[in-house]
């Protein structure tokens, strides 16, 4: 397996560089979760870091590398959002297929 030294920014891991295993595409994972054991013996606290580009190349704007930024909320991503998927829970808006101002076919 291939690994890459990746810097961490923010949170308790600020300034540290850890070797992170690369995926099949040669990039580190989008999220990096670090379980920290509780001193009192309770459930571990999980630190969540999100992958962000370290910089971009001038000509093509491609990422020059990756780093991890601390995510204090640590919300889990719901996965890919496809255009035909239902809206996420709690988004507050229902999809409407009829353009605004036009009558629907069911309106007699």
Residue pairs with C-beta under 8 A, 6 or more apart in sequence:
1 21
1 22
2 21
2 22
2 26
3 19
3 20
3 21
3 22
4 19
4 20
4 22
4 28
4 66
5 17
5 18
5 19
5 20
6 17
6 18
6 19
6 20
6 28
6 66
6 67
6 68
7 15
7 16
7 17
7 54
7 67
7 68
8 14
8 15
8 16
8 17
8 18
8 49
8 67
8 68
8 70
9 15
9 67
9 68
9 69
9 70
10 69
10 70
11 47
11 49
11 70
11 72
12 36
12 47
13 34
13 47
13 49
13 68
13 70
14 70
20 28
20 29
20 32
21 28
22 28
23 29
27 51
27 66
28 51
28 66
28 68
29 51
30 50
30 51
30 77
31 48
31 49
31 50
31 51
31 71
31 77
32 48
32 49
32 50
32 51
32 68
33 46
33 47
33 48
33 49
34 46
34 47
34 49
35 44
35 45
35 46
35 47
36 44
36 45
36 46
36 47
37 44
38 44
38 45
46 74
47 70
47 74
48 70
48 71
48 73
48 74
49 68
49 69
49 70
49 71
50 68
50 69
50 71
51 66
51 67
51 68
52 66
52 67
52 68
52 69
53 63
53 64
53 65
53 66
53 67
54 63
54 64
54 65
54 66
54 67
55 63
55 64
55 65
56 62
56 63
56 64
57 64
78 88
81 88
86 95
87 93
87 94
87 95
98 104
